[in-house]
Amino acid sequence: MSTAQSDMSWARRNRMILTPLLFLAPGILFFAIYVIIPIGQSFNISLYEWDGLGEATYVGIGNYQELVGDRAFEISLWNNVKWLALYLLAIPAGLFIALFLNQTIVGIRLYKSLFFFPFVLSQVVVGLVFSWFYLPNVGLFDIITGWFGIDVRGGILGNPNTATYGIIAAGLWPQTAYCMILYLTGLNAVDPEQIEAGRLDGAKGWRMLWHVILPQLKPATFIAFVVTIIGALRSFDLISIMTNGGPFGSTRVLSFYMFEKALSEYGFRMGYGSAIAVVLFLIMLVFIGYFLWQMYQDEKAARR
């Protein structure tokens, strides 16, 4: 048998493995070039003191040691914790809106359009809209709270104690719409026979939701958790538009602080910015790794 015939027979025997690999190859190549390699470069640059142009000076873990005593980094990290905790509210909110929109009632298409609308808006537009909404004295928020005798000194965005929560509220608007779309898609795949069986067993209301519907929505919930956590950790657009990190640096998060240190006109500390990026990446990796492990365990249990 010739070499060409041997190669052809080997390819035929392994076509079930080769075919998907060939389809995946371009995506894997782009992922390696634009994601994996830059992550490795970030780890490497974080070990140097470098302004992006001149010669880099090796400092080892010096940048990480500096992070430990950096008050601005501590505030940014704490703000990211707030974003994580409160941003997760988008998942149950999106679920309950999806359950409402999944009904057949008069005007449901109009309701779907209204709830879908925030998803198609740019983060910049959302930031500008909420900035106007929060304007002191003349903004709609101040007018409404004034009716109840509530006065936030300096306005929501001008007060260091409330500014972060105001930005998170702005971010929750489009994020809830995104989770709603995920759950609407998941609800279309719910098995009607299981729902009917649950009704015959006397399940209704919360019991139906918890024991019949939610188990079938696990894939949608997984994606919603991952996307929401990533969105909370990389929050940058809204902060840049609404407060630019102020007042007094109280609304900084890790991604914004990384930008300030590495790329802003007062920064150009590429090594220090990369160290912040590495910390942010490791936090994301912990959460995403946990959810992937849980998903793997669920699939493993389902096969038994």
ChimeraX attribute file (.defattr): number of C-alpha atoms within 10 A of each C-alpha:
attribute: neighborCount
match mode: 1-to-1
recipient: residues
	/A:1	5
	/A:2	7
	/A:3	8
	/A:4	9
	/A:5	10
	/A:6	11
	/A:7	11
	/A:8	12
	/A:9	12
	/A:10	11
	/A:11	14
	/A:12	12
	/A:13	11
	/A:14	11
	/A:15	12
	/A:16	10
	/A:17	11
	/A:18	13
	/A:19	11
	/A:20	10
	/A:21	12
	/A:22	11
	/A:23	10
	/A:24	11
	/A:25	11
	/A:26	11
	/A:27	11
	/A:28	15
	/A:29	12
	/A:30	11
	/A:31	12
	/A:32	13
	/A:33	12
	/A:34	11
	/A:35	12
	/A:36	13
	/A:37	11
	/A:38	12
	/A:39	17
	/A:40	11
	/A:41	11
	/A:42	19
	/A:43	16
	/A:44	16
	/A:45	22
	/A:46	26
	/A:47	21
	/A:48	23
	/A:49	21
	/A:50	21
	/A:51	17
	/A:52	14
	/A:53	8
	/A:54	7
	/A:55	10
	/A:56	15
	/A:57	13
	/A:58	15
	/A:59	14
	/A:60	14
	/A:61	12
	/A:62	16
	/A:63	20
	/A:64	20
	/A:65	11
	/A:66	12
	/A:67	16
	/A:68	10
	/A:69	10
	/A:70	11
	/A:71	10
	/A:72	16
	/A:73	19
	/A:74	16
	/A:75	18
	/A:76	22
	/A:77	21
	/A:78	16
	/A:79	21
	/A:80	23
	/A:81	15
	/A:82	16
	/A:83	26
	/A:84	18
	/A:85	12
	/A:86	15
	/A:87	23
	/A:88	18
	/A:89	14
	/A:90	22
	/A:91	22
	/A:92	16
	/A:93	17
	/A:94	24
	/A:95	25
	/A:96	13
	/A:97	20
	/A:98	23
	/A:99	15
	/A:100	15
	/A:101	18
	/A:102	16
	/A:103	9
	/A:104	9
	/A:105	9
	/A:106	8
	/A:107	8
	/A:108	14
	/A:109	11
	/A:110	11
	/A:111	14
	/A:112	18
	/A:113	10
	/A:114	11
	/A:115	20
	/A:116	17
	/A:117	13
	/A:118	19
	/A:119	18
	/A:120	10
	/A:121	11
	/A:122	11
	/A:123	18
	/A:124	14
	/A:125	13
	/A:126	20
	/A:127	21
	/A:128	15
	/A:129	13
	/A:130	22
	/A:131	21
	/A:132	14
	/A:133	17
	/A:134	23
	/A:135	18
	/A:136	20
	/A:137	14
	/A:138	11
	/A:139	15
	/A:140	15
	/A:141	17
	/A:142	19
	/A:143	18
	/A:144	11
	/A:145	12
	/A:146	13
	/A:147	9
	/A:148	8
	/A:149	9
	/A:150	11
	/A:151	15
	/A:152	17
	/A:153	11
	/A:154	14
	/A:155	19
	/A:156	23
	/A:157	25
	/A:158	18
	/A:159	17
	/A:160	17
	/A:161	14
	/A:162	17
	/A:163	24
	/A:164	26
	/A:165	18
	/A:166	19
	/A:167	24
	/A:168	19
	/A:169	16
	/A:170	21
	/A:171	24
	/A:172	22
	/A:173	18
	/A:174	22
	/A:175	26
	/A:176	27
	/A:177	26
	/A:178	23
	/A:179	27
	/A:180	29
	/A:181	22
	/A:182	21
	/A:183	28
	/A:184	21
	/A:185	15
	/A:186	19
	/A:187	19
	/A:188	10
	/A:189	11
	/A:190	16
	/A:191	12
	/A:192	11
	/A:193	9
	/A:194	14
	/A:195	18
	/A:196	13
	/A:197	12
	/A:198	17
	/A:199	13
	/A:200	10
	/A:201	10
	/A:202	10
	/A:203	17
	/A:204	15
	/A:205	7
	/A:206	10
	/A:207	12
	/A:208	17
	/A:209	15
	/A:210	12
	/A:211	14
	/A:212	21
	/A:213	20
	/A:214	17
	/A:215	12
	/A:216	17
	/A:217	19
	/A:218	15
	/A:219	15
	/A:220	20
	/A:221	20
	/A:222	16
	/A:223	15
	/A:224	26
	/A:225	20
	/A:226	17
	/A:227	16
	/A:228	24
	/A:229	20
	/A:230	18
	/A:231	16
	/A:232	26
	/A:233	23
	/A:234	18
	/A:235	21
	/A:236	20
	/A:237	17
	/A:238	22
	/A:239	22
	/A:240	16
	/A:241	18
	/A:242	24
	/A:243	21
	/A:244	17
	/A:245	22
	/A:246	18
	/A:247	16
	/A:248	12
	/A:249	15
	/A:250	19
	/A:251	29
	/A:252	30
	/A:253	30
	/A:254	26
	/A:255	20
	/A:256	23
	/A:257	25
	/A:258	25
	/A:259	19
	/A:260	19
	/A:261	19
	/A:262	23
	/A:263	16
	/A:264	13
	/A:265	8
	/A:266	9
	/A:267	16
	/A:268	19
	/A:269	22
	/A:270	24
	/A:271	29
	/A:272	26
	/A:273	27
	/A:274	26
	/A:275	26
	/A:276	26
	/A:277	22
	/A:278	20
	/A:279	16
	/A:280	19
	/A:281	16
	/A:282	11
	/A:283	14
	/A:284	18
	/A:285	13
	/A:286	10
	/A:287	15
	/A:288	18
	/A:289	13
	/A:290	12
	/A:291	16
	/A:292	13
	/A:293	12
	/A:294	13
	/A:295	15
	/A:296	12
	/A:297	11
	/A:298	12
	/A:299	11
	/A:300	10
	/A:301	9
	/A:302	8
	/A:303	6
	/A:304	5
